[in-house]
Amino acid sequence: MEDIKKFISKFWGAILGGIIAILLICTDLYMLVLWIVLVGMGIWAGNYYQHYKENIKNKLKKIIDKM
């Protein structure tokens, strides 16, 4: 019994993550999480482009000139 308690106290984060992953897969909520991540990445990319437009254009121009 003591060994089980040590195992659970040592790996409780992994066990909890595994249970959450199983629940997401069983309920198809992983698709919702995937879409939320994709939307967040799109927002981040748009914001980055807005703030560093000239910098991005110069880097792309250098890459194209090398080809």
Buried (B, 14 or more C-beta within 10 A) or exposed (E): EEEEEEEEEEEEEEEEEEEEEEEBEEEEEEEEEEEEEEEEEEEEEEEEEEEEEEEEEEEEEEEEEEE
